[in-house]
Amino acid sequence: MRNAPIEAATIVVSETRRAFVFADYVALTKPRLNFLVVATSAAGYYLGGTGNIDLGLMAEAVAGTALVAGGAAALNQLYERDTDALMRRTRLRPLPAGRIVPADARIFGLALSACGLAVLAARANWLSAALALATLLTYLAIYTPMKRRTPLSTIVGAVPGALPALIGWTASHGAIDRSGAALFAIVFCWQLPHFMAIAWLYREDYARAGFPMLPVIDPDGKRAGKQAVYWAFLLVLASLEPAFSGLAGNAYLAVAAVLGAALFWLAVRFAAARNEKTARALFYGSITYLPLLWIAMIANKL
């Protein structure tokens, strides 16, 4: 009986340790970033569907996409654990902090990716699984190594970032067409002004880690500002395409025009005065823009 308090305390400590370990493995999947992947693939699935949407199949397709994205994030952190250790905003991640060993992270990332591909192949179709595999390979084999070599990696990285919309679309639609390509183009263009704002805000961190982002190699920020404006303009054009392809109607067209004009103005403002205030405004404006655009597009279909 005298050992009961010690045993109870040991159980509490053990449970707490398990909770922390679980949280670290969740952190490897970059849940905040991949929430956008889930939302994008779900929007793509719904918009690509014809007739009544099977919510069960939709959930399986979105889950498969999320598993692949989570696996890619874990493997990306494995590759970048040394540079993550140099950056203030990433040095406390599980791998650079030593809370998870590289071998375990590798097994975890590969297992998630394989499960996600299997779910898409079995419960959606081979095209969506092939696009998910392309996302994985482009992200890990091309974009991740390029980050250390050239600022062009940002444009390359926008490809796997935009593919979840197309994965969702093909999972329900079964083919890539003009409307599906429009969804891909929207997310592709959206990422560039969004990331220019992030790169400016964390330029010191990127410089410390040796990543040649535009605000690092061009400290004045003029090139980053021009890129933000250029891609925000292309985003306006891409966002109007669903109305012309028949995916959405005039109500969506009006909303897309207003949202696009607002984001373009934020990009112009950032380009004119590169500072923390304008960069944060562009960042928050961009993360507000995309959900509102999806809502407008989906509401048009209801």
C-alpha positions as CSV (number, residue, x, y, z in Angstrom):
1,M,0.0,0.0,0.0
2,R,2.9,2.3,0.7
3,N,4.0,2.0,-2.9
4,A,0.6,3.0,-4.3
5,P,1.4,6.8,-4.6
6,I,4.7,6.0,-6.3
7,E,3.0,3.7,-8.8
8,A,0.3,6.3,-9.5
9,A,2.9,9.0,-10.1
10,T,4.8,6.7,-12.4
11,I,1.6,6.1,-14.4
12,V,0.9,9.8,-14.7
13,V,4.5,10.5,-15.8
14,S,4.2,7.7,-18.4
15,E,0.9,9.0,-19.8
16,T,2.3,12.5,-20.0
17,R,5.4,11.3,-21.8
18,R,3.2,9.4,-24.3
19,A,1.1,12.6,-24.9
20,F,4.3,14.6,-25.6
21,V,5.6,11.9,-28.0
22,F,2.2,11.8,-29.8
23,A,2.3,15.6,-30.1
24,D,5.8,15.5,-31.6
25,Y,4.7,13.0,-34.3
26,V,1.7,15.2,-35.1
27,A,4.1,18.2,-35.3
28,L,6.1,16.2,-37.9
29,T,3.0,16.3,-40.3
30,K,2.9,20.2,-40.1
31,P,-0.8,20.2,-39.2
32,R,-1.4,23.9,-39.6
33,L,0.1,23.9,-43.1
34,N,-1.7,20.7,-44.0
35,F,-5.1,22.0,-42.8
36,L,-5.0,24.0,-46.0
37,V,-4.2,20.8,-48.0
38,V,-7.3,19.2,-46.5
39,A,-9.5,22.2,-47.2
40,T,-8.2,22.5,-50.8
41,S,-8.6,18.8,-51.6
42,A,-12.1,18.8,-50.1
43,A,-13.1,21.8,-52.2
44,G,-11.6,20.2,-55.3
45,Y,-13.5,17.0,-54.6
46,Y,-16.8,18.8,-54.1
47,L,-16.4,21.0,-57.1
48,G,-15.4,18.1,-59.3
49,G,-18.4,15.9,-58.3
50,T,-21.5,15.5,-60.4
51,G,-24.9,14.8,-58.8
52,N,-25.0,13.9,-55.1
53,I,-21.7,13.8,-53.3
54,D,-20.9,10.6,-51.4
55,L,-19.5,12.2,-48.2
56,G,-17.9,8.9,-47.2
57,L,-15.9,8.6,-50.4
58,M,-15.1,12.3,-50.1
59,A,-13.7,11.8,-46.6
60,E,-11.6,8.9,-47.8
61,A,-10.1,10.8,-50.7
62,V,-9.3,13.8,-48.4
63,A,-7.8,11.5,-45.8
64,G,-5.6,9.9,-48.4
65,T,-4.4,13.3,-49.6
66,A,-3.8,14.4,-46.0
67,L,-1.8,11.3,-45.2
68,V,0.5,11.8,-48.3
69,A,0.9,15.5,-47.3
70,G,1.7,14.6,-43.7
71,G,4.2,12.0,-44.8
72,A,5.9,14.5,-47.2
73,A,6.1,17.0,-44.4
74,A,7.8,14.5,-42.1
75,L,10.3,13.5,-44.7
76,N,10.9,17.2,-45.5
77,Q,11.7,17.9,-41.9
78,L,14.0,14.9,-41.8
79,Y,16.0,16.3,-44.8
80,E,16.0,19.8,-43.4
81,R,16.7,19.0,-39.7
82,D,20.2,20.6,-39.8
83,T,18.9,23.9,-41.3
84,D,15.8,23.9,-39.1
85,A,18.2,23.9,-36.1
86,L,19.6,27.2,-37.3
87,M,16.3,29.0,-37.6
88,R,14.6,30.5,-34.7
89,R,11.1,29.6,-35.8
90,T,12.0,25.9,-36.5
91,R,14.8,25.1,-34.0
92,L,12.3,23.6,-31.5
93,R,10.8,21.1,-34.0
94,P,11.0,17.5,-32.9
95,L,14.0,16.5,-35.0
96,P,16.4,19.4,-34.5
97,A,15.4,19.4,-30.8
98,G,16.3,15.7,-30.6
99,R,12.9,14.5,-29.3
100,I,12.5,12.2,-32.3
101,V,15.4,10.3,-33.9
102,P,15.8,10.5,-37.7
103,A,15.3,6.7,-38.3
104,D,11.8,6.9,-36.6
105,A,10.9,10.0,-38.5
106,R,11.8,8.3,-41.8
107,I,9.7,5.2,-41.0
108,F,6.8,7.5,-39.9
109,G,7.0,9.6,-43.1
110,L,7.2,6.7,-45.5
111,A,4.4,4.8,-43.7
112,L,2.0,7.8,-43.9
113,S,2.8,8.4,-47.5
114,A,2.3,4.7,-48.5
115,C,-1.0,4.6,-46.6
116,G,-2.2,7.7,-48.3
117,L,-1.3,6.5,-51.8
118,A,-3.0,3.2,-51.0
119,V,-6.2,4.9,-49.8
120,L,-6.4,7.0,-52.9
121,A,-5.7,4.1,-55.3
122,A,-8.3,1.9,-53.6
123,R,-11.0,4.3,-52.7
124,A,-10.7,7.0,-55.3
125,N,-8.9,6.2,-58.6
126,W,-5.4,5.6,-60.0
127,L,-5.2,9.1,-61.5
128,S,-5.6,10.9,-58.1
129,A,-3.1,8.4,-56.6
130,A,-0.6,9.2,-59.4
131,L,-1.1,12.9,-58.8
132,A,-0.4,12.4,-55.1
133,L,2.7,10.4,-55.9
134,A,3.8,13.3,-58.2
135,T,3.2,15.7,-55.3
136,L,5.4,13.6,-53.0
137,L,8.2,13.3,-55.5
138,T,8.2,16.9,-56.7
139,Y,8.1,18.2,-53.1
140,L,10.9,15.9,-51.8
141,A,13.1,15.2,-54.8
142,I,13.0,18.6,-56.5
143,Y,11.7,21.4,-54.3
144,T,13.4,20.5,-51.0
145,P,17.0,20.2,-52.4
146,M,16.4,23.3,-54.6
147,K,15.6,25.5,-51.5
148,R,19.4,25.5,-50.7
149,R,20.4,26.5,-54.2
150,T,18.1,29.0,-55.9
151,P,15.2,31.3,-55.2
152,L,13.4,29.6,-58.2
153,S,12.6,26.8,-55.7
154,T,9.6,28.9,-54.6
155,I,8.0,28.6,-58.0
156,V,8.8,24.9,-58.2
157,G,7.4,24.4,-54.7
158,A,4.1,25.9,-55.8
159,V,3.5,22.8,-58.0
160,P,3.2,20.3,-55.2
161,G,1.4,22.9,-53.2
162,A,-1.3,23.3,-55.9
163,L,-1.7,19.6,-56.7
164,P,-4.0,18.7,-53.8
165,A,-6.8,20.7,-55.5
166,L,-6.3,18.6,-58.6
167,I,-6.1,15.4,-56.5
168,G,-9.5,16.2,-55.0
169,W,-10.9,17.1,-58.4
170,T,-9.8,13.9,-60.1
171,A,-10.9,11.8,-57.2
172,S,-14.5,12.7,-57.9
173,H,-14.4,13.8,-61.5
174,G,-12.2,11.1,-62.8
175,A,-10.3,13.3,-65.3
176,I,-8.3,16.5,-65.7
177,D,-10.2,19.2,-67.7
178,R,-10.3,23.0,-68.0
179,S,-12.1,23.5,-64.7
180,G,-9.8,21.3,-62.8
181,A,-6.8,23.0,-64.4
182,A,-8.3,26.3,-63.2
183,L,-8.3,25.2,-59.6
184,F,-4.7,24.1,-59.9
185,A,-3.8,27.5,-61.4
186,I,-5.6,29.4,-58.6
187,V,-3.7,27.7,-55.9
188,F,-0.4,27.8,-57.8
189,C,-0.6,31.6,-58.3
190,W,-1.9,32.2,-54.8
191,Q,1.2,30.7,-53.2
192,L,3.7,33.1,-54.7
193,P,2.5,36.4,-53.1
194,H,1.7,34.5,-49.9
195,F,5.3,33.1,-49.7
196,M,6.9,36.4,-50.7
197,A,5.3,37.9,-47.6
198,I,6.6,35.0,-45.5
199,A,10.1,35.2,-47.0
200,W,10.3,38.9,-46.2
201,L,9.1,38.4,-42.6
202,Y,11.6,35.6,-41.9
203,R,14.4,36.8,-44.2
204,E,16.9,36.8,-41.3
205,D,16.0,33.3,-40.4
206,Y,16.4,32.1,-44.0
207,A,19.7,33.9,-44.3
208,R,21.0,32.2,-41.1
209,A,20.1,28.8,-42.5
210,G,21.6,29.6,-45.9
211,F,18.4,29.6,-48.0
212,P,18.8,32.0,-51.0
213,M,15.3,33.3,-50.9
214,L,14.6,36.5,-52.8
215,P,14.6,38.8,-49.7
216,V,17.9,37.2,-48.7
217,I,19.8,37.7,-52.0
218,D,18.0,41.1,-52.6
219,P,17.8,42.6,-49.1
220,D,16.0,45.7,-50.4
221,G,13.1,43.5,-51.3
222,K,12.3,45.0,-54.7
223,R,12.4,41.7,-56.5
224,A,10.2,40.1,-53.9
225,G,7.7,42.9,-54.2
226,K,7.7,42.7,-58.0
227,Q,7.1,38.9,-57.8
228,A,4.2,39.4,-55.4
229,V,2.5,41.9,-57.7
230,Y,3.1,39.7,-60.8
231,W,1.7,36.6,-59.3
232,A,-1.2,38.4,-57.6
233,F,-2.2,39.8,-61.1
234,L,-2.0,36.3,-62.6
235,L,-4.1,35.1,-59.6
236,V,-6.8,37.6,-60.5
237,L,-7.0,36.2,-64.0
238,A,-6.9,32.5,-62.9
239,S,-9.6,33.1,-60.3
240,L,-12.0,34.4,-63.0
241,E,-11.5,31.3,-65.2
242,P,-14.1,29.0,-63.3
243,A,-16.8,31.4,-64.3
244,F,-15.8,31.2,-68.0
245,S,-15.3,27.4,-67.9
246,G,-18.8,26.9,-66.6
247,L,-17.8,25.7,-63.1
248,A,-19.2,28.9,-61.4
249,G,-21.5,31.7,-62.3
250,N,-21.8,35.5,-62.2
251,A,-22.2,35.7,-58.4
252,Y,-18.8,33.9,-58.1
253,L,-17.3,36.1,-60.8
254,A,-18.2,39.3,-58.8
255,V,-16.8,37.9,-55.6
256,A,-13.6,36.6,-57.2
257,A,-13.0,40.0,-58.9
258,V,-13.4,41.9,-55.5
259,L,-11.2,39.4,-53.6
260,G,-8.6,39.4,-56.4
261,A,-8.5,43.2,-56.5
262,A,-8.1,43.4,-52.7
263,L,-5.2,40.9,-52.7
264,F,-3.6,42.7,-55.7
265,W,-3.8,46.0,-53.8
266,L,-2.1,44.4,-50.8
267,A,0.7,43.1,-53.1
268,V,1.2,46.5,-54.7
269,R,1.3,48.1,-51.2
270,F,4.0,45.6,-50.1
271,A,6.0,46.2,-53.3
272,A,5.8,50.0,-52.8
273,A,6.9,49.9,-49.1
274,R,8.6,46.7,-48.1
275,N,8.2,46.6,-44.3
276,E,6.8,44.3,-41.6
277,K,3.4,46.0,-41.7
278,T,2.8,45.6,-45.4
279,A,4.2,42.1,-45.4
280,R,2.0,41.0,-42.6
281,A,-1.0,42.6,-44.3
282,L,-0.2,40.6,-47.5
283,F,0.3,37.4,-45.5
284,Y,-3.0,37.7,-43.6
285,G,-4.8,38.9,-46.7
286,S,-3.7,35.9,-48.6
287,I,-4.7,33.4,-45.9
288,T,-8.1,35.0,-45.8
289,Y,-8.5,35.2,-49.6
290,L,-8.3,31.5,-50.4
291,P,-11.0,30.2,-48.0
292,L,-13.4,33.0,-49.1
293,L,-12.8,32.1,-52.7
294,W,-13.5,28.4,-52.1
295,I,-16.7,29.3,-50.2
296,A,-17.9,31.5,-53.0
297,M,-17.2,28.8,-55.6
298,I,-18.9,26.1,-53.5
299,A,-21.9,28.3,-52.6
300,N,-22.4,28.9,-56.3
301,K,-22.8,25.2,-56.8
302,L,-25.2,24.6,-53.9
